[in-house]
Amino acid sequence: MSSSSRHILTAPAWPYANGPRHIGHVSGFALPADMFSRYQRMAGNKVLMVSGTDEHGTPIQVQADKEGVSAKELADRYNGVIAEDLLGLGMTYDLFTRTTTRNHYAVVQEIFKGLYDNGYIFPKTTMGAISPSTGRTLPDRYIEGTCPICGYDGARGDQCDNCGNQLDPVELINPVSRINGETPKFVETEHFMLDLPAFTEVLGRYLRGKQEGAVAWRPNVLKFALNLLDDMQPRAISRDLDWGVPIPLDGWRENPAKKLYVWFDAVVGYFSASVEWARRSGDPEAWRAWWQDPDALSYYFMGKDNIVFHAEIWPAMLLGYGGQGDKGGTPGSLGALNVPTEVVSSEFLTMEGKKFSSSRQVVIYVKDFLERYDVDALRYYVAVAGPENQDTDFTWAEFVRRNNDELVAAWGNLVNRSVNMAAKNYGAIPAPGDLTDADRALMERSRAAFSAVGAELERSRFKNATTAALDVVRDANKYLSDQAPWKLKDDPARVQSILHTALQVVDDAKTLLTPFLPNSSQKVYEMLGGDGVWSGMPELRTVSEEGGPDYTVLTGDYATEARWESIPIKPGVPLAKPTPLFTKLDKSVVDEELARLEKP
């Protein structure tokens, strides 16, 4: 356990409240963030994990129109659906809220005013894209065409994912609406722009400082972010839309058709959620320990399509609010705020060789997955085979193989035979006799893994961390097979030493695997005589807000027993009869799931 406690902000990306989440979504923003947070809490650090549903903008309005409901009705429904998904995954949010709260509106407008007062936001007449059939504004991301710079067919109106350059939709060759395929109409409109070029120098220093050392970013993230510095352009932060945060300036706030662009208000959500959490904690100023202490650390988790917002735009907004761009300025009323320590971006997860697509049924939603399979099996798969550093393909055959060969046959088998032998013969943890070199070597190997696995988790290297933890399990299985206590009927003292050693390593492995497998780790904790909660779980609570409707948040009390260290087991502690940790999956699962994908 670390000798000094640190304040660590974990900031998972805000999912759009326009539909349920599928496993491709949660492999990027959700599960890695929870694994990281669970480890940091176990290591003794003060973690604040906050996010919520992103409920403004055209994506919500488009889906609402499809379903024949209002944007608010749609956001209300899917906020609940997504919160249930994340609850089922065991996501330990200190606060999972939403962007339609009065608190969020107030904080977003304060950030806007601070940037505006410092000269980093200015009005500009631009060419806006309009849908000829509906008359509504088309957001940049809802327009696609050929990139005028590299010729890539499929560039979006805000940037080209092929060459990484920032674009304006009017620049696209042969632009079309992603909503209905029609050619957009471009008309003059006045909007507010974020002066990104004024941050080129300060962002350059910030990003180049992430190239090496303890805070070195993943190469894919840093390379992409540094490349964007070459051609920074002012970026629109308002839109012609009736669903969003009002612009907090005279002559604008009363205009029902002008709102702040959804990406602007969404990234502010990390901060506004922290402010809301603090108020709900009973100390309205508590957020400052994570946002203003120079020793505090902050980690943002998302998929690679969100790098530009978290590695460039959000840092620029924070720096500008603090008066740190080319134009100087003074911090806003809330004071200077910390920029991200690291942007932890995952690549994309595909499914059976195809891109996830709800419309094409190439998808498995979180709710459906959890109805059929163990949540820890999904968490394990994402940790050991997820899209951490490169695009990764989820296949049912590989999911079944890892479940059966690694969770059932390795970890589950070690727990079952160790606890079962000790419970059957002694009913409690046996006292060890004289230990052999083999006993001491295995226990030292197990203790040493805390440092090795912890170092990988510090850097969000989940595959390496999971593999290192499971290597301890494999070594323990080999130890049991080599020592064969079931054959030593004439040497009861030796049997006790072997089983004590095995149970100590089971206890250690339970701790090492807790960030990835919290549910099964709780079961092992109870089998070994533990009482109460080993690793905390979230819960849904209904909360109120002055002047607004009640709403549901995801939160929890995570001050539980789990600690990142090897704790000696105590002889004589009663053992519970072991039950299977995981369900072995029949190979027919593969055929059944592939058949579901092929249904029209």
C-alpha positions in Angstrom: 0.0 0.0 0.0 1.3 3.5 -0.8 2.8 5.4 2.1 1.0 8.6 1.2 -2.5 9.0 -0.1 -3.1 10.8 -3.4 -6.2 12.5 -4.8 -7.1 10.8 -8.1 -9.8 11.8 -10.4 -11.1 9.0 -12.7 -13.2 10.5 -15.6 -14.9 7.9 -17.8 -16.4 9.4 -21.0 -20.1 10.5 -21.0 -22.3 8.0 -22.9 -25.0 9.5 -25.1 -28.5 8.9 -23.7 -29.8 7.9 -27.1 -29.8 4.1 -26.6 -28.6 1.2 -24.5 -24.8 0.5 -24.3 -23.2 -2.5 -26.0 -20.0 -4.2 -25.1 -18.0 -2.3 -27.6 -18.9 0.9 -25.8 -18.1 -0.2 -22.3 -14.8 -1.8 -23.4 -13.4 1.7 -24.0 -14.8 4.1 -21.4 -16.3 2.1 -18.6 -14.6 -1.2 -17.6 -11.0 0.1 -17.8 -11.9 3.1 -15.7 -13.5 0.9 -13.0 -10.5 -1.5 -12.9 -8.2 1.5 -12.5 -10.3 3.0 -9.8 -10.8 -0.2 -7.8 -7.0 -0.7 -7.8 -6.3 2.9 -6.7 -8.8 2.7 -3.8 -7.2 -0.6 -2.7 -3.8 1.1 -2.9 -5.0 3.7 -0.3 -5.7 6.6 -2.6 -8.6 9.0 -2.5 -10.5 8.3 -5.8 -13.3 10.4 -7.2 -14.9 8.7 -10.2 -17.5 10.9 -11.9 -19.4 11.0 -15.2 -23.0 10.7 -16.4 -25.2 10.6 -19.4 -24.6 13.1 -22.2 -28.2 14.3 -23.0 -28.0 17.3 -25.3 -27.5 17.9 -29.0 -28.7 16.6 -32.3 -28.0 12.8 -31.6 -30.6 12.9 -28.9 -33.1 14.9 -31.0 -32.6 12.6 -34.0 -33.4 9.5 -31.9 -36.3 11.2 -30.2 -37.8 12.0 -33.6 -37.4 8.4 -34.6 -39.2 7.2 -31.5 -41.9 9.9 -31.6 -41.0 11.4 -28.2 -39.5 14.6 -26.9 -35.8 14.9 -26.4 -36.3 15.1 -22.7 -38.4 12.0 -22.6 -35.8 10.1 -24.6 -33.0 11.3 -22.3 -34.9 10.4 -19.2 -35.5 6.9 -20.5 -32.0 6.1 -21.6 -30.4 7.7 -18.6 -32.2 5.0 -16.6 -31.3 2.2 -19.1 -27.6 3.2 -19.1 -27.4 3.6 -15.3 -28.8 0.0 -15.0 -26.2 -1.3 -17.5 -23.4 0.3 -15.5 -24.8 -1.0 -12.2 -24.8 -4.5 -13.7 -21.2 -4.1 -14.7 -20.2 -3.1 -11.1 -19.0 0.3 -12.1 -18.0 2.1 -8.9 -18.9 5.6 -9.7 -18.9 8.1 -6.8 -21.4 9.9 -8.9 -22.9 9.0 -12.3 -25.3 11.9 -13.0 -26.6 13.7 -16.2 -26.1 16.8 -18.2 -29.7 18.1 -17.8 -29.3 19.2 -14.2 -29.4 22.8 -13.0 -26.0 22.3 -11.5 -24.5 21.3 -14.8 -26.1 24.2 -16.6 -24.7 26.7 -14.1 -21.1 25.2 -14.2 -21.0 25.1 -18.0 -22.2 28.7 -18.2 -19.5 29.7 -15.7 -16.7 28.1 -17.8 -18.1 29.8 -20.9 -18.1 33.2 -19.2 -14.6 32.7 -17.9 -13.3 31.9 -21.4 -15.3 34.7 -22.9 -14.0 37.3 -20.4 -10.4 36.2 -21.1 -10.9 36.7 -24.8 -10.8 33.0 -25.8 -14.4 32.9 -27.1 -15.5 35.3 -29.9 -18.6 35.5 -32.2 -18.2 34.8 -35.9 -20.5 34.5 -38.9 -20.1 31.1 -40.4 -21.7 28.8 -43.0 -24.0 26.4 -41.1 -25.3 23.1 -42.5 -29.1 22.8 -42.6 -31.3 19.8 -43.4 -33.4 20.8 -46.4 -36.2 18.4 -45.4 -36.5 19.4 -41.7 -34.9 22.9 -41.5 -32.8 21.8 -38.6 -29.1 22.3 -38.1 -26.9 19.4 -38.9 -24.0 19.0 -36.5 -20.5 18.6 -38.0 -20.3 15.0 -37.0 -23.6 14.2 -38.9 -22.1 15.3 -42.2 -19.7 13.1 -44.2 -17.9 13.5 -47.4 -14.5 13.3 -49.1 -11.6 15.0 -47.2 -10.2 18.0 -49.2 -6.8 17.4 -47.7 -6.1 13.6 -48.1 -9.0 12.5 -50.3 -10.4 10.0 -47.7 -14.0 9.1 -48.5 -15.8 9.1 -45.1 -14.4 12.2 -43.4 -16.6 13.8 -40.9 -17.6 17.5 -40.9 -15.4 18.2 -37.9 -12.3 16.2 -38.6 -10.8 13.5 -40.9 -10.0 10.3 -39.0 -7.6 9.3 -41.8 -5.2 12.3 -41.7 -6.3 13.8 -38.4 -6.9 17.3 -39.7 -9.7 19.5 -38.3 -12.3 20.3 -40.9 -15.3 22.5 -41.5 -18.3 20.7 -43.1 -18.5 23.3 -45.9 -15.0 22.2 -47.0 -16.0 18.5 -47.6 -16.3 17.3 -51.1 -19.7 15.9 -51.9 -21.1 16.3 -48.3 -24.1 14.2 -47.3 -26.2 14.0 -44.2 -25.6 10.8 -42.2 -29.2 11.0 -41.0 -31.0 10.7 -44.3 -28.4 10.9 -47.0 -29.5 14.2 -48.4 -27.2 17.0 -49.5 -27.1 19.7 -46.7 -27.8 23.3 -47.5 -25.3 25.8 -46.2 -26.5 29.2 -44.8 -24.9 32.1 -42.9 -25.3 32.0 -39.2 -23.6 33.6 -36.2 -21.9 31.4 -33.6 -19.3 31.6 -30.9 -15.9 30.1 -31.5 -13.3 28.8 -29.2 -9.9 30.3 -30.2 -7.9 27.1 -30.3 -4.9 28.7 -32.1 -4.4 30.8 -29.0 -3.5 27.6 -27.1 -1.0 26.1 -29.7 2.1 27.0 -27.7 0.8 26.1 -24.2 -0.8 22.9 -25.5 2.4 22.0 -27.2 4.4 22.3 -24.0 1.7 20.3 -22.1 1.6 17.5 -24.7 5.4 17.3 -25.1 5.7 16.9 -21.4 3.7 13.6 -21.8 6.3 11.9 -24.0 8.3 10.1 -21.3 8.5 9.4 -17.5 5.8 8.5 -15.1 3.1 10.3 -17.0 4.0 9.1 -20.5 0.8 8.7 -22.5 0.0 5.8 -24.8 1.8 6.4 -28.1 -1.4 6.3 -30.2 -3.0 9.1 -28.1 0.1 11.3 -27.9 0.9 11.0 -31.6 -2.6 11.9 -32.7 -2.7 14.9 -30.3 0.6 16.3 -31.3 -0.2 16.0 -35.0 -3.3 18.2 -34.5 -1.2 21.0 -33.2 0.1 21.7 -36.7 -3.2 23.2 -37.9 -5.2 24.4 -35.0 -8.4 26.3 -36.1 -11.1 28.2 -34.1 -13.9 25.8 -33.3 -17.6 26.5 -33.0 -19.0 26.0 -29.6 -22.6 27.0 -30.2 -25.3 25.6 -32.5 -28.7 26.5 -34.0 -30.6 24.0 -31.9 -33.4 24.2 -29.3 -32.1 21.4 -27.1 -29.1 22.3 -25.0 -27.5 24.7 -22.5 -28.4 28.4 -23.1 -25.6 30.8 -24.1 -25.1 33.0 -20.9 -24.9 36.4 -22.6 -27.5 39.2 -22.9 -29.2 38.9 -26.3 -28.4 35.2 -26.5 -29.7 33.4 -23.5 -33.3 34.3 -24.4 -32.8 32.9 -28.0 -34.5 29.5 -28.1 -32.7 28.5 -31.2 -29.1 29.1 -30.0 -27.5 26.7 -27.6 -24.0 25.7 -26.6 -22.6 22.9 -28.7 -23.0 19.5 -27.0 -19.3 18.7 -27.0 -18.6 21.9 -25.1 -21.1 21.1 -22.4 -20.2 17.4 -22.2 -16.5 17.8 -21.4 -17.4 20.4 -18.7 -19.4 17.5 -17.2 -16.4 16.0 -15.5 -16.0 19.2 -13.5 -19.8 19.8 -12.9 -20.2 16.3 -11.7 -17.4 16.8 -9.2 -19.1 20.0 -8.0 -22.4 18.1 -7.6 -20.7 15.2 -5.8 -19.1 17.6 -3.4 -22.5 19.3 -2.6 -24.1 15.9 -2.0 -21.2 14.8 0.2 -22.0 17.6 2.7 -18.8 19.7 1.8 -19.5 21.9 -1.2 -15.8 22.8 -1.5 -14.6 19.1 -1.5 -14.1 19.1 -5.3 -11.1 21.4 -4.9 -8.8 18.6 -3.6 -9.1 16.9 -7.0 -9.3 20.0 -9.3 -6.9 22.5 -7.7 -4.3 20.6 -5.6 -1.1 20.6 -7.8 -0.4 17.0 -6.5 -3.8 15.6 -7.6 -3.9 13.3 -10.6 -6.6 12.9 -13.2 -7.2 10.1 -15.7 -9.7 10.3 -18.6 -11.0 7.1 -20.2 -12.6 6.9 -23.6 -12.5 5.4 -27.1 -10.0 6.8 -29.7 -12.7 8.8 -31.5 -12.8 11.1 -28.4 -9.0 11.9 -28.2 -9.3 15.4 -29.8 -11.9 16.5 -27.2 -9.9 15.3 -24.2 -6.3 15.8 -25.3 -6.8 19.2 -27.1 -10.1 20.9 -26.5 -10.8 20.2 -22.8 -7.2 21.1 -21.8 -7.5 24.3 -23.9 -10.8 25.2 -22.1 -9.3 24.6 -18.7 -6.2 26.6 -19.5 -8.2 29.4 -21.0 -10.5 29.6 -18.0 -7.3 29.9 -15.9 -5.9 32.7 -18.1 -3.1 30.6 -19.5 -3.3 31.0 -23.3 -1.6 33.5 -25.6 -4.0 36.2 -24.5 -3.4 35.7 -20.8 -6.3 36.6 -18.6 -7.3 35.9 -15.0 -8.8 32.7 -13.5 -12.6 32.6 -13.4 -14.5 32.8 -10.1 -13.9 29.1 -9.4 -10.1 29.5 -9.7 -7.6 27.8 -12.0 -8.4 24.1 -12.7 -6.1 21.1 -13.2 -5.6 19.8 -16.8 -5.7 16.0 -17.4 -2.7 14.0 -16.1 -3.4 11.3 -18.7 -5.9 10.7 -21.5 -6.3 6.9 -21.5 -7.8 6.1 -24.9 -8.6 2.6 -26.1 -8.8 1.6 -29.7 -12.0 0.0 -31.2 -13.6 -3.3 -30.4 -15.2 -5.1 -33.3 -17.4 -8.2 -33.2 -16.8 -11.3 -35.3 -14.8 -9.2 -37.7 -17.4 -6.5 -38.1 -17.9 -3.0 -36.7 -20.5 -2.8 -34.0 -23.8 -1.6 -35.6 -27.2 -1.6 -33.8 -29.0 -1.1 -37.1 -27.3 -4.1 -38.7 -27.7 -6.2 -35.6 -23.9 -6.6 -35.2 -24.2 -6.0 -31.5 -24.7 -7.4 -28.1 -26.1 -5.0 -25.5 -24.8 -5.0 -22.0 -28.2 -6.0 -20.6 -28.5 -9.0 -22.9 -25.0 -10.1 -22.2 -25.4 -10.0 -18.4 -28.7 -12.0 -18.6 -26.8 -14.8 -20.2 -23.3 -14.7 -18.9 -21.2 -13.9 -15.8 -20.3 -10.2 -15.5 -16.8 -11.1 -14.3 -16.3 -13.2 -17.5 -16.9 -10.0 -19.5 -14.7 -7.9 -17.3 -11.9 -10.4 -17.6 -12.2 -10.6 -21.4 -12.0 -6.8 -21.7 -9.0 -6.7 -19.4 -7.0 -9.5 -21.0 -8.1 -9.2 -24.6 -9.7 -5.8 -25.0 -8.7 -3.0 -27.4 -6.1 -1.4 -25.1 -3.5 -0.5 -27.7 -4.9 -1.7 -31.0 -8.3 -2.6 -32.5 -9.4 -5.9 -31.2 -12.0 -8.4 -32.4 -14.5 -9.9 -30.0 -15.3 -13.5 -31.0 -17.6 -15.9 -29.2 -15.1 -18.7 -29.7 -12.4 -16.7 -27.9 -14.8 -15.6 -25.1 -15.8 -19.3 -24.4 -12.2 -20.4 -24.6 -11.0 -17.8 -22.1 -13.9 -18.4 -19.8 -13.4 -22.2 -19.7 -9.6 -22.4 -19.9 -8.6 -19.5 -17.8 -11.4 -18.6 -15.4 -12.9 -22.1 -14.8 -9.9 -24.4 -15.3 -7.2 -22.2 -13.8 -8.6 -19.8 -11.2 -11.9 -21.6 -10.4 -10.0 -24.9 -10.2 -7.4 -23.6 -7.8 -10.0 -22.1 -5.4 -12.2 -25.2 -5.5 -9.6 -27.8 -4.8 -7.7 -25.8 -2.2 -10.7 -24.7 -0.2 -12.5 -28.1 -0.7 -9.5 -30.2 0.6 -9.0 -27.9 3.6 -12.7 -27.6 4.5 -13.2 -31.4 4.1 -10.2 -32.4 6.3 -10.1 -29.5 8.8 -13.2 -27.3 8.5 -10.9 -24.3 8.9 -7.6 -22.8 7.7 -5.0 -25.3 8.9 -1.9 -24.2 10.8 1.3 -24.7 8.9 4.2 -26.9 10.1 7.7 -26.5 8.8 7.8 -24.9 5.4 9.8 -26.2 2.6 11.7 -24.2 -0.1 8.8 -24.9 -2.4 6.3 -23.4 0.0 8.3 -20.3 0.7 9.1 -19.8 -3.0 5.4 -19.8 -4.0 4.4 -17.4 -1.2 7.2 -15.1 -2.0 6.2 -15.2 -5.7 2.6 -14.4 -4.6 3.7 -11.4 -2.4 6.0 -10.0 -5.1 3.1 -10.0 -7.6 1.5 -7.1 -5.7 4.3 -4.8 -6.8 4.4 -6.1 -10.4 0.6 -6.1 -11.0 0.2 -2.8 -9.3 2.9 -1.2 -11.5 0.9 -2.3 -14.6 -2.4 -1.0 -13.2 -0.8 2.4 -12.4 -0.1 2.7 -16.1 -3.5 1.3 -17.2 -1.9 -1.7 -18.7 -4.7 -4.1 -18.0 -3.7 -6.9 -20.2 -0.2 -7.1 -18.6 -1.7 -6.8 -15.1 -4.3 -9.5 -15.6 -1.7 -11.9 -17.2 0.7 -11.3 -14.3 -2.0 -12.1 -11.7 -3.1 -15.2 -13.5 0.5 -16.4 -13.7 0.4 -16.6 -9.9 -2.7 -18.8 -10.2 -1.0 -21.1 -12.7 2.1 -21.4 -10.5 -0.2 -22.3 -7.5 -2.0 -25.0 -9.5 1.4 -26.5 -10.5 2.5 -26.4 -6.9 -0.5 -28.3 -5.8 -0.1 -30.9 -8.5 3.6 -31.3 -7.7 3.1 -31.5 -3.9 0.0 -33.8 -4.3 -1.3 -33.5 -0.7 -4.0 -36.1 -1.4 -1.2 -38.7 -1.6 0.4 -37.9 1.8 -1.9 -39.8 4.1 0.9 -40.7 6.5 2.2 -37.1 6.8 -0.6 -34.9 8.2 1.7 -32.1 9.2 3.0 -31.8 5.6 -0.5 -31.8 4.3 -1.4 -28.9 6.6 1.6 -26.9 5.4 0.7 -27.5 1.7 -2.9 -26.5 2.2 -2.0 -23.5 4.3 0.4 -22.4 1.6 -2.2 -22.9 -1.2 -4.9 -21.0 0.7 -2.5 -18.1 1.4 -1.9 -17.8 -2.4 -5.6 -18.2 -3.1 -6.2 -15.2 -0.7 -3.5 -13.2 -2.4 -4.8 -14.0 -5.9 -8.3 -13.0 -4.8 -6.9 -9.6 -4.0 -4.8 -9.3 -7.1 -7.8 -10.1 -9.3 -10.3 -7.9 -7.4 -10.0 -4.9 -9.8 -11.0 -7.2 -12.7 -13.2 -9.8 -11.0 -14.9 -8.1 -8.0 -17.9 -10.4 -7.8 -16.0 -13.6 -7.7 -13.4 -12.1 -5.4 -16.2 -11.5 -2.9 -17.2 -15.2 -3.2 -13.6 -16.2 -2.5 -13.4 -13.8 0.5 -16.4 -15.5 2.0 -15.2 -19.0 1.3 -12.0 -18.1 3.3 -14.1 -17.0 6.3 -14.5 -13.3 5.4 -17.5 -11.5 6.7 -19.2 -8.4 5.1 -18.2 -6.6 1.9 -14.8 -7.2 0.5 -15.0 -4.8 -2.5 -17.8 -2.3 -2.7 -20.5 -2.2 -5.3 -22.5 0.7 -6.7 -26.2 1.4 -6.1 -28.9 3.5 -7.7 -30.3 6.4 -5.6 -33.0 8.9 -6.3 -31.8 12.4 -5.5 -33.4 15.9 -5.5 -32.2 19.3 -6.8 -33.6 22.6 -5.8 -35.8 24.0 -8.6 -35.6 20.8 -10.6 -37.2 17.3 -10.8 -35.9 14.3 -8.8 -33.6 12.0 -10.8 -31.6 8.8 -10.3 -27.8 8.7 -9.9 -25.3 5.8 -9.6 -23.2 6.1 -6.5 -21.9 4.0 -3.6 -19.8 3.6 -0.4 -16.5 2.1 -1.4 -14.6 2.2 1.9 -14.5 -1.6 2.3 -12.0 -4.3 3.3 -10.1 -4.6 0.1 -6.4 -3.5 0.4 -3.6 -3.9 -2.1 -1.3 -6.1 0.0 -0.8 -9.7 1.1 -2.4 -10.3 4.4 -1.4 -13.4 6.3 -4.3 -15.8 6.7 -5.2 -17.0 10.2 -5.2 -20.6 11.2 -8.5 -21.7 12.7 -10.8 -19.4 10.7 -13.7 -21.5 9.5 -14.0 -22.2 5.8 -17.2 -22.2 3.8 -17.9 -25.0 1.5 -16.7 -23.9 -2.0 -19.2 -23.3 -4.8 -18.2 -22.9 -8.4 -16.8 -19.4 -9.2 -17.7 -19.5 -12.8 -20.0 -21.4 -15.1 -18.3 -23.5 -17.8 -19.8 -22.7 -21.2 -20.7 -25.3 -23.7 -19.3 -24.9 -27.1 -22.8 -24.6 -28.4 -22.8 -21.1 -27.1 -20.7 -20.0 -30.1 -23.3 -21.4 -32.6 -26.2 -19.9 -30.7 -24.7 -16.4 -30.5 -23.5 -16.5 -34.1 -27.1 -17.5 -35.1 -28.4 -14.4 -33.2 -26.1 -12.2 -35.2 -27.4 -13.6 -38.5 -31.0 -12.9 -37.7 -32.5 -10.1 -39.8 
